[in-house]
Amino acid sequence: MHEDTEDHQIAEKKRAALAYLTQAWDEALAEGIDSEILAHAALFAALSDLITTYGEEPVAKLVNKLADRILDSEFTLPRNFH
C-alpha cells in the first residue's frame, strides 16, 4: 500500500512539473522565442541536471535508450502552440 501511495505522489509531481514547464514554454513562445530554441535549451537544462545528479555515464546510457522510446511515440504529446 505504501508503494501505491508513493507511486501516486510521484505521478502527481510529474503531472505538476509538466504543467509548470508547459506554462513556461507557452510564455516563452508568446515572447517570441522559437520552439526549436526552447527545445534545445530544455534538453540542455535537463541533461545538465541529470548529469549533476547521476553522473555522465548513467545519463549517456539513458540517452542511448531514447531513440527506441521516441520511435515508440512515448514522447509524442498533443500540444497547442500559439
PyMOL Python script that loads the backbone (N, CA, C, O; Angstrom):
from pymol import cmd

cmd.read_pdbstr("""\
ATOM      1  N   MET A   1       0.834  -1.200   0.000  1.00  0.00           N
ATOM      2  CA  MET A   1       0.000   0.000   0.000  1.00  0.00           C
ATOM      3  C   MET A   1       0.874   1.257   0.000  1.00  0.00           C
ATOM      4  O   MET A   1       0.550   2.243  -0.662  1.00  0.00           O
ATOM      5  N   HIS A   2       1.966   1.216   0.735  1.00  0.00           N
ATOM      6  CA  HIS A   2       2.877   2.361   0.807  1.00  0.00           C
ATOM      7  C   HIS A   2       3.430   2.687  -0.580  1.00  0.00           C
ATOM      8  O   HIS A   2       3.539   3.857  -0.946  1.00  0.00           O
ATOM      9  N   GLU A   3       3.783   1.641  -1.362  1.00  0.00           N
ATOM     10  CA  GLU A   3       4.315   1.877  -2.714  1.00  0.00           C
ATOM     11  C   GLU A   3       3.268   2.523  -3.609  1.00  0.00           C
ATOM     12  O   GLU A   3       3.600   3.402  -4.404  1.00  0.00           O
ATOM     13  N   ASP A   4       2.016   2.108  -3.497  1.00  0.00           N
ATOM     14  CA  ASP A   4       0.949   2.706  -4.298  1.00  0.00           C
ATOM     15  C   ASP A   4       0.809   4.187  -4.001  1.00  0.00           C
ATOM     16  O   ASP A   4       0.666   4.996  -4.918  1.00  0.00           O
ATOM     17  N   THR A   5       0.850   4.546  -2.728  1.00  0.00           N
ATOM     18  CA  THR A   5       0.744   5.953  -2.325  1.00  0.00           C
ATOM     19  C   THR A   5       1.941   6.730  -2.839  1.00  0.00           C
ATOM     20  O   THR A   5       1.788   7.840  -3.349  1.00  0.00           O
ATOM     21  N   GLU A   6       3.136   6.156  -2.709  1.00  0.00           N
ATOM     22  CA  GLU A   6       4.352   6.825  -3.178  1.00  0.00           C
ATOM     23  C   GLU A   6       4.333   6.966  -4.704  1.00  0.00           C
ATOM     24  O   GLU A   6       4.689   8.020  -5.232  1.00  0.00           O
ATOM     25  N   ASP A   7       3.922   5.917  -5.409  1.00  0.00           N
ATOM     26  CA  ASP A   7       3.816   5.978  -6.872  1.00  0.00           C
ATOM     27  C   ASP A   7       2.820   7.048  -7.297  1.00  0.00           C
ATOM     28  O   ASP A   7       3.061   7.783  -8.255  1.00  0.00           O
ATOM     29  N   HIS A   8       1.706   7.135  -6.589  1.00  0.00           N
ATOM     30  CA  HIS A   8       0.692   8.150  -6.894  1.00  0.00           C
ATOM     31  C   HIS A   8       1.250   9.550  -6.668  1.00  0.00           C
ATOM     32  O   HIS A   8       1.021  10.451  -7.475  1.00  0.00           O
ATOM     33  N   GLN A   9       1.980   9.731  -5.573  1.00  0.00           N
ATOM     34  CA  GLN A   9       2.565  11.040  -5.279  1.00  0.00           C
ATOM     35  C   GLN A   9       3.594  11.429  -6.342  1.00  0.00           C
ATOM     36  O   GLN A   9       3.649  12.587  -6.759  1.00  0.00           O
ATOM     37  N   ILE A  10       4.399  10.480  -6.776  1.00  0.00           N
ATOM     38  CA  ILE A  10       5.384  10.752  -7.830  1.00  0.00           C
ATOM     39  C   ILE A  10       4.673  11.098  -9.131  1.00  0.00           C
ATOM     40  O   ILE A  10       5.080  12.028  -9.827  1.00  0.00           O
ATOM     41  N   ALA A  11       3.620  10.366  -9.467  1.00  0.00           N
ATOM     42  CA  ALA A  11       2.859  10.652 -10.692  1.00  0.00           C
ATOM     43  C   ALA A  11       2.251  12.044 -10.642  1.00  0.00           C
ATOM     44  O   ALA A  11       2.254  12.761 -11.644  1.00  0.00           O
ATOM     45  N   GLU A  12       1.732  12.430  -9.486  1.00  0.00           N
ATOM     46  CA  GLU A  12       1.161  13.777  -9.330  1.00  0.00           C
ATOM     47  C   GLU A  12       2.234  14.854  -9.490  1.00  0.00           C
ATOM     48  O   GLU A  12       1.992  15.888 -10.113  1.00  0.00           O
ATOM     49  N   LYS A  13       3.408  14.612  -8.930  1.00  0.00           N
ATOM     50  CA  LYS A  13       4.502  15.571  -9.072  1.00  0.00           C
ATOM     51  C   LYS A  13       4.945  15.685 -10.528  1.00  0.00           C
ATOM     52  O   LYS A  13       5.265  16.778 -10.996  1.00  0.00           O
ATOM     53  N   LYS A  14       4.965  14.576 -11.237  1.00  0.00           N
ATOM     54  CA  LYS A  14       5.332  14.602 -12.661  1.00  0.00           C
ATOM     55  C   LYS A  14       4.312  15.399 -13.469  1.00  0.00           C
ATOM     56  O   LYS A  14       4.682  16.171 -14.354  1.00  0.00           O
ATOM     57  N   ARG A  15       3.030  15.212 -13.162  1.00  0.00           N
ATOM     58  CA  ARG A  15       1.988  15.979 -13.860  1.00  0.00           C
ATOM     59  C   ARG A  15       2.121  17.468 -13.559  1.00  0.00           C
ATOM     60  O   ARG A  15       1.991  18.299 -14.458  1.00  0.00           O
ATOM     61  N   ALA A  16       2.381  17.805 -12.299  1.00  0.00           N
ATOM     62  CA  ALA A  16       2.552  19.207 -11.919  1.00  0.00           C
ATOM     63  C   ALA A  16       3.775  19.806 -12.598  1.00  0.00           C
ATOM     64  O   ALA A  16       3.724  20.936 -13.083  1.00  0.00           O
ATOM     65  N   ALA A  17       4.871  19.058 -12.636  1.00  0.00           N
ATOM     66  CA  ALA A  17       6.094  19.550 -13.281  1.00  0.00           C
ATOM     67  C   ALA A  17       5.847  19.806 -14.762  1.00  0.00           C
ATOM     68  O   ALA A  17       6.284  20.827 -15.293  1.00  0.00           O
ATOM     69  N   LEU A  18       5.157  18.899 -15.430  1.00  0.00           N
ATOM     70  CA  LEU A  18       4.859  19.091 -16.845  1.00  0.00           C
ATOM     71  C   LEU A  18       3.966  20.305 -17.050  1.00  0.00           C
ATOM     72  O   LEU A  18       4.136  21.041 -18.022  1.00  0.00           O
ATOM     73  N   ALA A  19       3.018  20.520 -16.146  1.00  0.00           N
ATOM     74  CA  ALA A  19       2.148  21.694 -16.252  1.00  0.00           C
ATOM     75  C   ALA A  19       2.958  22.982 -16.100  1.00  0.00           C
ATOM     76  O   ALA A  19       2.742  23.937 -16.846  1.00  0.00           O
ATOM     77  N   TYR A  20       3.883  23.016 -15.146  1.00  0.00           N
ATOM     78  CA  TYR A  20       4.739  24.193 -14.963  1.00  0.00           C
ATOM     79  C   TYR A  20       5.587  24.441 -16.214  1.00  0.00           C
ATOM     80  O   TYR A  20       5.696  25.573 -16.686  1.00  0.00           O
ATOM     81  N   LEU A  21       6.178  23.384 -16.736  1.00  0.00           N
ATOM     82  CA  LEU A  21       7.027  23.532 -17.919  1.00  0.00           C
ATOM     83  C   LEU A  21       6.214  23.971 -19.134  1.00  0.00           C
ATOM     84  O   LEU A  21       6.672  24.794 -19.927  1.00  0.00           O
ATOM     85  N   THR A  22       5.022  23.427 -19.277  1.00  0.00           N
ATOM     86  CA  THR A  22       4.166  23.814 -20.396  1.00  0.00           C
ATOM     87  C   THR A  22       3.787  25.284 -20.300  1.00  0.00           C
ATOM     88  O   THR A  22       3.771  25.989 -21.309  1.00  0.00           O
ATOM     89  N   GLN A  23       3.483  25.748 -19.101  1.00  0.00           N
ATOM     90  CA  GLN A  23       3.147  27.155 -18.907  1.00  0.00           C
ATOM     91  C   GLN A  23       4.344  28.041 -19.257  1.00  0.00           C
ATOM     92  O   GLN A  23       4.191  29.036 -19.965  1.00  0.00           O
ATOM     93  N   ALA A  24       5.520  27.692 -18.770  1.00  0.00           N
ATOM     94  CA  ALA A  24       6.719  28.475 -19.071  1.00  0.00           C
ATOM     95  C   ALA A  24       7.018  28.449 -20.566  1.00  0.00           C
ATOM     96  O   ALA A  24       7.422  29.462 -21.137  1.00  0.00           O
ATOM     97  N   TRP A  25       6.822  27.313 -21.193  1.00  0.00           N
ATOM     98  CA  TRP A  25       7.033  27.165 -22.631  1.00  0.00           C
ATOM     99  C   TRP A  25       6.108  28.108 -23.395  1.00  0.00           C
ATOM    100  O   TRP A  25       6.541  28.839 -24.286  1.00  0.00           O
ATOM    101  N   ASP A  26       4.840  28.078 -23.034  1.00  0.00           N
ATOM    102  CA  ASP A  26       3.859  28.932 -23.703  1.00  0.00           C
ATOM    103  C   ASP A  26       4.177  30.415 -23.510  1.00  0.00           C
ATOM    104  O   ASP A  26       4.002  31.215 -24.429  1.00  0.00           O
ATOM    105  N   GLU A  27       4.642  30.777 -22.318  1.00  0.00           N
ATOM    106  CA  GLU A  27       5.016  32.167 -22.064  1.00  0.00           C
ATOM    107  C   GLU A  27       6.216  32.571 -22.917  1.00  0.00           C
ATOM    108  O   GLU A  27       6.250  33.679 -23.453  1.00  0.00           O
ATOM    109  N   ALA A  28       7.189  31.690 -23.044  1.00  0.00           N
ATOM    110  CA  ALA A  28       8.364  31.983 -23.869  1.00  0.00           C
ATOM    111  C   ALA A  28       7.969  32.116 -25.339  1.00  0.00           C
ATOM    112  O   ALA A  28       8.478  32.992 -26.039  1.00  0.00           O
ATOM    113  N   LEU A  29       7.075  31.263 -25.808  1.00  0.00           N
ATOM    114  CA  LEU A  29       6.584  31.376 -27.188  1.00  0.00           C
ATOM    115  C   LEU A  29       5.901  32.717 -27.398  1.00  0.00           C
ATOM    116  O   LEU A  29       6.091  33.365 -28.427  1.00  0.00           O
ATOM    117  N   ALA A  30       5.104  33.131 -26.414  1.00  0.00           N
ATOM    118  CA  ALA A  30       4.400  34.409 -26.516  1.00  0.00           C
ATOM    119  C   ALA A  30       5.382  35.582 -26.562  1.00  0.00           C
ATOM    120  O   ALA A  30       5.068  36.640 -27.107  1.00  0.00           O
ATOM    121  N   GLU A  31       6.573  35.387 -25.984  1.00  0.00           N
ATOM    122  CA  GLU A  31       7.615  36.419 -26.007  1.00  0.00           C
ATOM    123  C   GLU A  31       8.438  36.373 -27.291  1.00  0.00           C
ATOM    124  O   GLU A  31       9.353  37.176 -27.474  1.00  0.00           O
ATOM    125  N   GLY A  32       8.115  35.438 -28.175  1.00  0.00           N
ATOM    126  CA  GLY A  32       8.791  35.374 -29.465  1.00  0.00           C
ATOM    127  C   GLY A  32       9.970  34.431 -29.556  1.00  0.00           C
ATOM    128  O   GLY A  32      10.714  34.469 -30.536  1.00  0.00           O
ATOM    129  N   ILE A  33      10.156  33.593 -28.565  1.00  0.00           N
ATOM    130  CA  ILE A  33      11.245  32.619 -28.631  1.00  0.00           C
ATOM    131  C   ILE A  33      10.760  31.412 -29.430  1.00  0.00           C
ATOM    132  O   ILE A  33       9.711  30.843 -29.131  1.00  0.00           O
ATOM    133  N   ASP A  34      11.522  31.030 -30.438  1.00  0.00           N
ATOM    134  CA  ASP A  34      11.150  29.905 -31.302  1.00  0.00           C
ATOM    135  C   ASP A  34      11.132  28.595 -30.520  1.00  0.00           C
ATOM    136  O   ASP A  34      11.945  28.393 -29.618  1.00  0.00           O
ATOM    137  N   SER A  35      10.204  27.707 -30.868  1.00  0.00           N
ATOM    138  CA  SER A  35      10.076  26.438 -30.156  1.00  0.00           C
ATOM    139  C   SER A  35      11.331  25.580 -30.272  1.00  0.00           C
ATOM    140  O   SER A  35      11.662  24.846 -29.341  1.00  0.00           O
ATOM    141  N   GLU A  36      12.035  25.662 -31.405  1.00  0.00           N
ATOM    142  CA  GLU A  36      13.263  24.880 -31.562  1.00  0.00           C
ATOM    143  C   GLU A  36      14.325  25.343 -30.566  1.00  0.00           C
ATOM    144  O   GLU A  36      15.062  24.525 -30.017  1.00  0.00           O
ATOM    145  N   ILE A  37      14.402  26.647 -30.336  1.00  0.00           N
ATOM    146  CA  ILE A  37      15.362  27.187 -29.371  1.00  0.00           C
ATOM    147  C   ILE A  37      14.974  26.754 -27.964  1.00  0.00           C
ATOM    148  O   ILE A  37      15.835  26.386 -27.166  1.00  0.00           O
ATOM    149  N   LEU A  38      13.691  26.796 -27.660  1.00  0.00           N
ATOM    150  CA  LEU A  38      13.215  26.327 -26.359  1.00  0.00           C
ATOM    151  C   LEU A  38      13.544  24.853 -26.153  1.00  0.00           C
ATOM    152  O   LEU A  38      13.985  24.450 -25.077  1.00  0.00           O
ATOM    153  N   ALA A  39      13.328  24.064 -27.182  1.00  0.00           N
ATOM    154  CA  ALA A  39      13.581  22.624 -27.072  1.00  0.00           C
ATOM    155  C   ALA A  39      15.058  22.354 -26.784  1.00  0.00           C
ATOM    156  O   ALA A  39      15.383  21.536 -25.924  1.00  0.00           O
ATOM    157  N   HIS A  40      15.932  23.025 -27.488  1.00  0.00           N
ATOM    158  CA  HIS A  40      17.367  22.824 -27.251  1.00  0.00           C
ATOM    159  C   HIS A  40      17.752  23.274 -25.847  1.00  0.00           C
ATOM    160  O   HIS A  40      18.524  22.597 -25.168  1.00  0.00           O
ATOM    161  N   ALA A  41      17.225  24.402 -25.412  1.00  0.00           N
ATOM    162  CA  ALA A  41      17.531  24.891 -24.065  1.00  0.00           C
ATOM    163  C   ALA A  41      16.986  23.931 -23.007  1.00  0.00           C
ATOM    164  O   ALA A  41      17.650  23.670 -22.004  1.00  0.00           O
ATOM    165  N   ALA A  42      15.789  23.411 -23.226  1.00  0.00           N
ATOM    166  CA  ALA A  42      15.186  22.482 -22.266  1.00  0.00           C
ATOM    167  C   ALA A  42      15.987  21.181 -22.188  1.00  0.00           C
ATOM    168  O   ALA A  42      16.220  20.652 -21.101  1.00  0.00           O
ATOM    169  N   LEU A  43      16.405  20.672 -23.346  1.00  0.00           N
ATOM    170  CA  LEU A  43      17.222  19.452 -23.346  1.00  0.00           C
ATOM    171  C   LEU A  43      18.547  19.678 -22.632  1.00  0.00           C
ATOM    172  O   LEU A  43      18.984  18.841 -21.842  1.00  0.00           O
ATOM    173  N   PHE A  44      19.190  20.822 -22.914  1.00  0.00           N
ATOM    174  CA  PHE A  44      20.454  21.134 -22.249  1.00  0.00           C
ATOM    175  C   PHE A  44      20.260  21.196 -20.736  1.00  0.00           C
ATOM    176  O   PHE A  44      21.033  20.612 -19.978  1.00  0.00           O
ATOM    177  N   ALA A  45      19.221  21.909 -20.306  1.00  0.00           N
ATOM    178  CA  ALA A  45      18.961  22.050 -18.868  1.00  0.00           C
ATOM    179  C   ALA A  45      18.676  20.694 -18.230  1.00  0.00           C
ATOM    180  O   ALA A  45      19.188  20.389 -17.153  1.00  0.00           O
ATOM    181  N   ALA A  46      17.862  19.888 -18.894  1.00  0.00           N
ATOM    182  CA  ALA A  46      17.507  18.579 -18.343  1.00  0.00           C
ATOM    183  C   ALA A  46      18.726  17.669 -18.265  1.00  0.00           C
ATOM    184  O   ALA A  46      18.964  17.038 -17.235  1.00  0.00           O
ATOM    185  N   LEU A  47      19.494  17.597 -19.339  1.00  0.00           N
ATOM    186  CA  LEU A  47      20.665  16.726 -19.334  1.00  0.00           C
ATOM    187  C   LEU A  47      21.707  17.203 -18.326  1.00  0.00           C
ATOM    188  O   LEU A  47      22.321  16.387 -17.639  1.00  0.00           O
ATOM    189  N   SER A  48      21.909  18.507 -18.233  1.00  0.00           N
ATOM    190  CA  SER A  48      22.861  19.047 -17.263  1.00  0.00           C
ATOM    191  C   SER A  48      22.453  18.683 -15.841  1.00  0.00           C
ATOM    192  O   SER A  48      23.294  18.300 -15.028  1.00  0.00           O
ATOM    193  N   ASP A  49      21.162  18.803 -15.544  1.00  0.00           N
ATOM    194  CA  ASP A  49      20.672  18.473 -14.209  1.00  0.00           C
ATOM    195  C   ASP A  49      20.823  16.986 -13.923  1.00  0.00           C
ATOM    196  O   ASP A  49      21.244  16.602 -12.832  1.00  0.00           O
ATOM    197  N   LEU A  50      20.483  16.149 -14.894  1.00  0.00           N
ATOM    198  CA  LEU A  50      20.629  14.701 -14.712  1.00  0.00           C
ATOM    199  C   LEU A  50      22.086  14.310 -14.504  1.00  0.00           C
ATOM    200  O   LEU A  50      22.386  13.449 -13.677  1.00  0.00           O
ATOM    201  N   ILE A  51      22.995  14.938 -15.250  1.00  0.00           N
ATOM    202  CA  ILE A  51      24.422  14.644 -15.100  1.00  0.00           C
ATOM    203  C   ILE A  51      24.899  15.061 -13.716  1.00  0.00           C
ATOM    204  O   ILE A  51      25.674  14.345 -13.082  1.00  0.00           O
ATOM    205  N   THR A  52      24.443  16.205 -13.252  1.00  0.00           N
ATOM    206  CA  THR A  52      24.809  16.645 -11.903  1.00  0.00           C
ATOM    207  C   THR A  52      24.327  15.644 -10.861  1.00  0.00           C
ATOM    208  O   THR A  52      25.024  15.374  -9.883  1.00  0.00           O
ATOM    209  N   THR A  53      23.140  15.096 -11.069  1.00  0.00           N
ATOM    210  CA  THR A  53      22.548  14.167 -10.108  1.00  0.00           C
ATOM    211  C   THR A  53      23.131  12.764 -10.199  1.00  0.00           C
ATOM    212  O   THR A  53      23.460  12.158  -9.179  1.00  0.00           O
ATOM    213  N   TYR A  54      23.262  12.239 -11.438  1.00  0.00           N
ATOM    214  CA  TYR A  54      23.611  10.827 -11.616  1.00  0.00           C
ATOM    215  C   TYR A  54      24.992  10.578 -12.216  1.00  0.00           C
ATOM    216  O   TYR A  54      25.505   9.463 -12.123  1.00  0.00           O
ATOM    217  N   GLY A  55      25.601  11.585 -12.826  1.00  0.00           N
ATOM    218  CA  GLY A  55      26.891  11.398 -13.485  1.00  0.00           C
ATOM    219  C   GLY A  55      26.730  11.187 -14.980  1.00  0.00           C
ATOM    220  O   GLY A  55      25.636  10.909 -15.472  1.00  0.00           O
ATOM    221  N   GLU A  56      27.828  11.322 -15.686  1.00  0.00           N
ATOM    222  CA  GLU A  56      27.788  11.277 -17.147  1.00  0.00           C
ATOM    223  C   GLU A  56      27.458   9.896 -17.709  1.00  0.00           C
ATOM    224  O   GLU A  56      26.654   9.786 -18.635  1.00  0.00           O
ATOM    225  N   GLU A  57      28.065   8.846 -17.167  1.00  0.00           N
ATOM    226  CA  GLU A  57      27.846   7.508 -17.726  1.00  0.00           C
ATOM    227  C   GLU A  57      26.388   7.055 -17.644  1.00  0.00           C
ATOM    228  O   GLU A  57      25.848   6.599 -18.652  1.00  0.00           O
ATOM    229  N   PRO A  58      25.727   7.161 -16.488  1.00  0.00           N
ATOM    230  CA  PRO A  58      24.318   6.753 -16.443  1.00  0.00           C
ATOM    231  C   PRO A  58      23.427   7.579 -17.380  1.00  0.00           C
ATOM    232  O   PRO A  58      22.489   7.050 -17.976  1.00  0.00           O
ATOM    233  N   VAL A  59      23.722   8.863 -17.504  1.00  0.00           N
ATOM    234  CA  VAL A  59      22.918   9.710 -18.387  1.00  0.00           C
ATOM    235  C   VAL A  59      23.171   9.335 -19.847  1.00  0.00           C
ATOM    236  O   VAL A  59      22.241   9.319 -20.652  1.00  0.00           O
ATOM    237  N   ALA A  60      24.412   9.037 -20.187  1.00  0.00           N
ATOM    238  CA  ALA A  60      24.719   8.590 -21.551  1.00  0.00           C
ATOM    239  C   ALA A  60      23.962   7.301 -21.874  1.00  0.00           C
ATOM    240  O   ALA A  60      23.451   7.145 -22.983  1.00  0.00           O
ATOM    241  N   LYS A  61      23.887   6.381 -20.916  1.00  0.00           N
ATOM    242  CA  LYS A  61      23.130   5.143 -21.121  1.00  0.00           C
ATOM    243  C   LYS A  61      21.648   5.446 -21.324  1.00  0.00           C
ATOM    244  O   LYS A  61      21.003   4.845 -22.183  1.00  0.00           O
ATOM    245  N   LEU A  62      21.110   6.373 -20.541  1.00  0.00           N
ATOM    246  CA  LEU A  62      19.710   6.778 -20.693  1.00  0.00           C
ATOM    247  C   LEU A  62      19.462   7.348 -22.083  1.00  0.00           C
ATOM    248  O   LEU A  62      18.492   6.987 -22.751  1.00  0.00           O
ATOM    249  N   VAL A  63      20.347   8.240 -22.510  1.00  0.00           N
ATOM    250  CA  VAL A  63      20.191   8.890 -23.817  1.00  0.00           C
ATOM    251  C   VAL A  63      20.259   7.857 -24.935  1.00  0.00           C
ATOM    252  O   VAL A  63      19.541   7.976 -25.928  1.00  0.00           O
ATOM    253  N   ASN A  64      21.109   6.850 -24.789  1.00  0.00           N
ATOM    254  CA  ASN A  64      21.209   5.809 -25.818  1.00  0.00           C
ATOM    255  C   ASN A  64      19.906   5.029 -25.983  1.00  0.00           C
ATOM    256  O   ASN A  64      19.637   4.486 -27.055  1.00  0.00           O
ATOM    257  N   LYS A  65      19.105   4.975 -24.933  1.00  0.00           N
ATOM    258  CA  LYS A  65      17.828   4.257 -24.989  1.00  0.00           C
ATOM    259  C   LYS A  65      16.684   5.120 -25.525  1.00  0.00           C
ATOM    260  O   LYS A  65      15.595   4.612 -25.794  1.00  0.00           O
ATOM    261  N   LEU A  66      16.928   6.414 -25.680  1.00  0.00           N
ATOM    262  CA  LEU A  66      15.845   7.326 -26.070  1.00  0.00           C
ATOM    263  C   LEU A  66      15.337   7.097 -27.492  1.00  0.00           C
ATOM    264  O   LEU A  66      14.151   7.292 -27.756  1.00  0.00           O
ATOM    265  N   ALA A  67      16.211   6.687 -28.410  1.00  0.00           N
ATOM    266  CA  ALA A  67      15.785   6.518 -29.803  1.00  0.00           C
ATOM    267  C   ALA A  67      14.600   5.552 -29.903  1.00  0.00           C
ATOM    268  O   ALA A  67      13.609   5.860 -30.565  1.00  0.00           O
ATOM    269  N   ASP A  68      14.694   4.401 -29.259  1.00  0.00           N
ATOM    270  CA  ASP A  68      13.597   3.428 -29.303  1.00  0.00           C
ATOM    271  C   ASP A  68      12.329   3.988 -28.668  1.00  0.00           C
ATOM    272  O   ASP A  68      11.225   3.761 -29.164  1.00  0.00           O
ATOM    273  N   ARG A  69      12.491   4.719 -27.573  1.00  0.00           N
ATOM    274  CA  ARG A  69      11.332   5.287 -26.895  1.00  0.00           C
ATOM    275  C   ARG A  69      10.675   6.370 -27.763  1.00  0.00           C
ATOM    276  O   ARG A  69       9.450   6.489 -27.788  1.00  0.00           O
ATOM    277  N   ILE A  70      11.483   7.147 -28.463  1.00  0.00           N
ATOM    278  CA  ILE A  70      10.948   8.165 -29.370  1.00  0.00           C
ATOM    279  C   ILE A  70      10.191   7.502 -30.503  1.00  0.00           C
ATOM    280  O   ILE A  70       9.086   7.925 -30.845  1.00  0.00           O
ATOM    281  N   LEU A  71      10.773   6.468 -31.087  1.00  0.00           N
ATOM    282  CA  LEU A  71      10.129   5.761 -32.195  1.00  0.00           C
ATOM    283  C   LEU A  71       8.858   5.043 -31.755  1.00  0.00           C
ATOM    284  O   LEU A  71       7.978   4.778 -32.574  1.00  0.00           O
ATOM    285  N   ASP A  72       8.760   4.731 -30.476  1.00  0.00           N
ATOM    286  CA  ASP A  72       7.539   4.127 -29.925  1.00  0.00           C
ATOM    287  C   ASP A  72       6.507   5.181 -29.533  1.00  0.00           C
ATOM    288  O   ASP A  72       5.493   4.853 -28.918  1.00  0.00           O
ATOM    289  N   SER A  73       6.758   6.451 -29.886  1.00  0.00           N
ATOM    290  CA  SER A  73       5.856   7.581 -29.639  1.00  0.00           C
ATOM    291  C   SER A  73       5.655   7.877 -28.158  1.00  0.00           C
ATOM    292  O   SER A  73       4.646   8.467 -27.772  1.00  0.00           O
ATOM    293  N   GLU A  74       6.606   7.471 -27.334  1.00  0.00           N
ATOM    294  CA  GLU A  74       6.470   7.696 -25.893  1.00  0.00           C
ATOM    295  C   GLU A  74       6.469   9.179 -25.545  1.00  0.00           C
ATOM    296  O   GLU A  74       5.885   9.578 -24.537  1.00  0.00           O
ATOM    297  N   PHE A  75       7.119  10.000 -26.369  1.00  0.00           N
ATOM    298  CA  PHE A  75       7.226  11.425 -26.087  1.00  0.00           C
ATOM    299  C   PHE A  75       6.325  12.270 -26.978  1.00  0.00           C
ATOM    300  O   PHE A  75       6.402  13.498 -26.946  1.00  0.00           O
ATOM    301  N   THR A  76       5.497  11.647 -27.751  1.00  0.00           N
ATOM    302  CA  THR A  76       4.609  12.371 -28.652  1.00  0.00           C
ATOM    303  C   THR A  76       3.361  12.781 -27.883  1.00  0.00           C
ATOM    304  O   THR A  76       2.541  11.943 -27.507  1.00  0.00           O
ATOM    305  N   LEU A  77       3.232  14.080 -27.658  1.00  0.00           N
ATOM    306  CA  LEU A  77       2.088  14.619 -26.925  1.00  0.00           C
ATOM    307  C   LEU A  77       1.376  15.651 -27.793  1.00  0.00           C
ATOM    308  O   LEU A  77       2.026  16.395 -28.528  1.00  0.00           O
ATOM    309  N   PRO A  78       0.059  15.703 -27.716  1.00  0.00           N
ATOM    310  CA  PRO A  78      -0.636  16.771 -28.422  1.00  0.00           C
ATOM    311  C   PRO A  78      -0.341  18.107 -27.730  1.00  0.00           C
ATOM    312  O   PRO A  78      -0.482  18.221 -26.512  1.00  0.00           O
ATOM    313  N   ARG A  79       0.065  19.109 -28.499  1.00  0.00           N
ATOM    314  CA  ARG A  79       0.355  20.424 -27.928  1.00  0.00           C
ATOM    315  C   ARG A  79      -0.288  21.483 -28.792  1.00  0.00           C
ATOM    316  O   ARG A  79      -0.365  21.352 -30.013  1.00  0.00           O
ATOM    317  N   ASN A  80      -0.743  22.520 -28.148  1.00  0.00           N
ATOM    318  CA  ASN A  80      -1.265  23.690 -28.866  1.00  0.00           C
ATOM    319  C   ASN A  80      -0.266  24.815 -28.715  1.00  0.00           C
ATOM    320  O   ASN A  80      -0.187  25.449 -27.662  1.00  0.00           O
ATOM    321  N   PHE A  81       0.494  25.062 -29.764  1.00  0.00           N
ATOM    322  CA  PHE A  81       1.417  26.190 -29.752  1.00  0.00           C
ATOM    323  C   PHE A  81       0.701  27.381 -30.333  1.00  0.00           C
ATOM    324  O   PHE A  81       0.033  27.291 -31.364  1.00  0.00           O
ATOM    325  N   HIS A  82       0.849  28.492 -29.660  1.00  0.00           N
ATOM    326  CA  HIS A  82       0.168  29.715 -30.094  1.00  0.00           C
ATOM    327  C   HIS A  82       1.010  30.440 -31.107  1.00  0.00           C
ATOM    328  O   HIS A  82       0.613  31.497 -31.598  1.00  0.00           O
TER     329      HIS A  82
END
""", "prot")
cmd.dss("prot")
cmd.show_as("cartoon", "prot")
cmd.util.cbc("prot")
cmd.orient("prot")
